[in-house]
């Protein structure tokens, strides 16, 4: 046999060696993540839909009807089609601050809806702790509510998806209350999902419900898990975190993003590839420090698709791209299983939800003015004072309520009618009223605590008859002007005692108002939503008051 010349022989050998190498190089594995955040029990579409840039004129904004579990389930199914490897994840606040249909049943309907939709994994958010650690564990494991027992149309068996809480530790044991991460394999390649909430959670929920828990730093928590994951052969790492950012662009953009998520992501170990975020109720698709970072608005208006390519050789993520998809109610059919679930709960809830409460002459907005006062906040505080002013109900002379507890406007419909469900939606936490005694000095100290975070003050809403002024140029402990604090025209006396009504969340130091824990002679009253219901029945039609209770100087 005649051998080829030396150059041809060398080339033949090179080709012979190269051919099997190319043949043995496996193709990347495709993985599609579907992600949501901040669903907050909006089983039906939120009234405001989602606001986006007008595709025809980017200088304008338009509102698109969007959201609802029935439509979301259809979109999730469509986004899964044609993809052999998919996983559905969430970045927390699936529940809490929910509309009536979910909140009446302590969010059991939402957990069932998400399970039915095929959700696989969710980080815990701060609102998952609204009713405390034990209630969160009931959401995971099932069973009847500790107080209201079983009131749904079927037994509550708990979430079919896995909650993750990497940064939430029991102080007594040093262990997390739920798993820190979950590893899933896709065509033999392991992918780790780490789930955690923001370290500021203790300032956002009732201290009683999280007693004995520690919320650790987000980046330190994630980075501490990397060696453990690598020891288990994991290179592809996705973080589901309930903390977010504030972009300036449209729902699939990321110009000028700011906020906590930026610094957190920059501190993450380089092994982290993708970050699904939430909490700020914003929508964005970003690259921060070489990592893909996404968020999907709020109330179920968006589903994020994140398409990854996994290298079978390195077992790492080699490419990632994402897009936010609107849950358009006009074009997406309703999923029949979700419809049946909602109908079953509706049959139980409807008699309460549809009960007439009264009427409004105009929309009562929860949006505060430049002083921090809102039309709806005024009405809620007035209702709480009215409910607790009688001597046998507490003898209150003033009421304060936290703005974070007011979740949605009471919108005027065509006939002005308001139902109990409308009122409940504005105050869905079902807090009880507490009337206690404070000195005038303690009231001032409480008001000063509104600026514990000067960048994000929490201005309490106050009842009629009480007014005060605050100076934006002053520093800590000096913003509220003592001489401008008055009750029914009389200057507040620092040494005098006053009966003050707040909700039970505030009474135990919620939102950082620790002065309220010093209150004496507490009397527990009705639920806040029931106080508002009674006020509407007695005073309808109700309209916005004159916003003159809080005055801002400088």
C-alpha positions, 0 to 999 in steps of 0.5 A, spaced: 500 500 500 502 506 498 503 511 503 501 518 502 506 523 502 509 526 509 505 533 509 498 529 507 500 523 512 500 529 518 494 532 516 490 525 515 493 524 523 490 530 525 484 530 522 483 523 525 485 525 532 480 531 531 474 528 528 472 523 534 474 529 539 468 533 535 464 527 535 465 526 543 463 534 545 456 534 547 451 539 545 449 544 551 443 543 555 438 548 554 434 549 561 428 554 561 426 558 568 420 561 569 419 566 574 415 570 578 415 575 584 410 578 589 404 575 587 401 577 594 395 573 593 392 576 587 388 570 584 384 575 580 387 580 576 389 587 579 385 593 578 391 597 575 394 591 571 401 593 569 403 600 566 408 600 560 411 604 555 407 605 549 410 601 543 407 606 538 410 612 542 416 610 548 415 617 551 408 615 553 405 610 558 399 605 557 396 601 562 395 593 560 390 589 563 394 583 566 394 578 571 390 573 575 392 566 576 387 563 571 391 567 565 398 566 568 397 558 569 395 558 561 401 563 560 406 558 564 403 552 560 405 556 553 412 558 555 413 551 557 411 548 551 417 545 546 422 546 552 424 539 555 427 542 561 423 547 565 423 549 572 418 554 575 421 558 581 419 565 585 422 570 589 418 571 595 411 574 597 407 569 594 402 571 600 401 576 605 397 583 603 392 579 599 386 581 597 379 578 600 379 571 596 386 569 599 386 573 605 380 570 608 382 563 608 389 565 610 392 565 603 391 557 603 387 559 596 394 562 593 398 556 595 393 551 592 393 555 586 401 556 585 401 548 587 396 547 581 400 551 576 406 547 577 411 552 581 417 548 584 421 552 588 420 559 592 424 563 596 421 566 602 419 573 602 418 578 608 410 577 607 411 570 608 412 572 615 406 576 616 403 571 621 409 569 624 414 563 623 409 557 625 404 560 620 409 560 614 411 552 616 403 551 616 403 554 609 409 549 607 406 543 611 399 544 611 393 543 616 388 548 619 389 555 622 391 555 629 385 560 630 380 560 625 381 553 624 379 549 617 374 554 613 376 552 606 372 548 601 377 542 602 382 540 607 389 544 606 395 540 605 400 545 604 405 547 598 407 542 593 413 546 592 419 547 596 420 554 600 427 556 601 430 560 607 437 560 607 438 566 611 433 565 616 436 561 622 433 559 629 437 562 634 437 557 639 439 551 634 443 555 629 439 552 623 435 554 618 427 554 619 427 551 612 432 548 607 437 553 604 437 550 597 435 545 593 439 542 587 435 539 581 438 535 575 437 536 568 440 531 563 445 529 569 447 536 570 446 539 577 443 546 578 442 549 585 437 554 587 438 558 593 432 562 596 432 567 601 429 574 604 432 580 605 436 581 612 431 587 613 425 583 614 425 584 622 423 591 621 417 589 616 413 584 620 411 583 627 416 582 632 412 577 636 411 572 630 419 572 628 421 571 636 427 567 636 429 568 629 435 571 626 435 574 619 443 574 616 446 578 611 444 576 604 451 576 600 454 573 606 449 567 606 450 565 599 457 566 599 458 561 605 454 556 601 458 556 595 464 551 598 458 546 600 455 546 593 461 545 589 463 539 594 457 536 591 459 537 584 454 544 583 457 549 578 451 552 576 448 556 581 441 561 581 439 565 587 432 567 588 432 573 593 426 577 596 430 584 595 430 588 589 432 594 585 429 601 582 430 601 575 428 607 570 426 604 564 421 599 561 419 592 563 424 589 559 430 594 560 435 596 566 437 603 565 440 606 571 438 601 576 439 603 583 437 600 590 439 594 595 440 589 589 446 592 586 450 592 592 448 585 594 449 582 587 456 585 587 458 582 593 456 575 591 461 570 589 463 569 582 460 562 582 453 565 582 450 566 575 443 568 575 439 572 580 431 572 580 429 578 585 423 581 587 420 586 593 421 592 590 415 591 585 418 593 579 420 589 572 427 589 569 432 585 566 439 587 568 446 585 567 449 587 574 457 585 575 456 580 569 450 576 572 443 576 569 438 579 574 431 579 573 424 581 576 417 581 574 413 587 577 408 585 582 401 581 583 402 576 577 402 581 571 408 578 569 412 571 568 419 571 566 423 567 562 430 565 563 433 561 558 440 558 560 445 553 556 449 548 561 455 546 558 456 538 560 463 538 560 464 544 566 457 543 568 456 551 568 452 556 565 455 558 559 449 563 557 443 566 560 438 571 557 431 573 559 425 576 558 419 579 562 412 576 559 405 580 560 400 576 563 395 579 558 388 578 560 385 580 553 388 574 549 390 569 554 384 564 556 382 562 563 385 555 565 379 551 567 383 548 573 384 555 576 377 557 575 374 551 578 379 552 584 377 560 585 369 558 584 370 553 590 373 558 594 368 564 592 362 560 594 364 560 601 367 567 601 361 571 597 356 572 602 361 576 606 365 579 600 359 582 597 356 585 603 354 592 602 359 596 606 357 603 604 359 608 598 364 613 596 363 620 593 370 619 590 376 614 590 380 614 596 387 614 594 393 611 599 398 615 595 401 620 600 402 627 599 409 631 600 407 631 607 406 623 608 398 624 609 394 620 604 386 621 603 385 613 605 390 614 611 386 619 614 379 615 613 382 609 616 385 613 622 378 616 623 375 609 623 379 606 628 378 612 633 371 612 632 371 605 634 375 606 640 373 612 643 368 610 647 370 609 655 368 601 654 372 601 648 378 604 650 377 611 651 382 613 645 383 620 643 387 619 637 389 613 632 395 612 628 396 607 623 402 605 619 402 606 611 405 599 609 398 596 612 394 600 607 395 596 600 390 599 595 385 604 594 378 604 595 376 606 588 369 609 586 365 605 582 360 607 577 354 607 583 359 609 588 358 602 592 363 599 596 363 592 599 366 589 605 371 586 600 373 593 597 374 595 605 378 588 606 383 589 600 385 596 603 387 593 609 388 585 608 393 584 614 387 583 619 390 586 625 386 588 631 386 594 634 390 596 641 388 602 645 394 604 650 396 609 654 402 614 652 405 620 655 405 626 650 413 625 650 412 618 648 408 620 642 413 625 640 418 620 640 414 615 636 413 620 631 420 621 631 421 614 629 418 615 622 425 617 620 429 611 622 430 610 615 431 617 613 431 615 605 424 611 606 420 614 612 414 611 614 409 617 616 404 614 620 397 616 618 393 620 624 386 621 626 382 628 625 383 632 631 390 631 632 396 635 627 403 636 627 409 639 623 415 636 621 422 639 619 425 636 613 432 640 614 432 637 622 436 631 624 435 625 628 430 626 634 429 633 632 424 633 626 417 633 630 416 640 632 413 640 640 410 646 639 406 644 633 403 638 636 396 639 638 390 635 639 383 638 638 387 645 638 390 644 645 398 643 645 400 636 647 403 636 654 409 632 654 407 630 661 400 628 660 397 621 659 393 620 652 389 614 650 392 612 643 389 607 638 394 603 634 394 596 630 397 590 634 402 590 629 405 597 631 403 595 638 409 590 639 414 595 635 412 593 628 416 598 623 421 600 628 416 603 632 419 601 639 416 606 643 409 603 643 411 597 646 412 602 652 405 603 652 401 601 658 393 599 660 392 596 653 385 594 651 385 589 645 379 591 640 376 589 633 379 587 627 381 594 623 377 592 617 371 591 621 372 598 624 373 601 617 366 597 615 363 600 621 365 607 619 363 606 612 356 604 615 355 610 619 358 615 615 357 614 607 358 617 602 365 618 604 370 622 600 377 625 601 378 629 607 382 636 607 389 634 608 391 638 613 393 634 619 401 633 617 405 639 615 412 639 612 417 645 613 423 645 609 
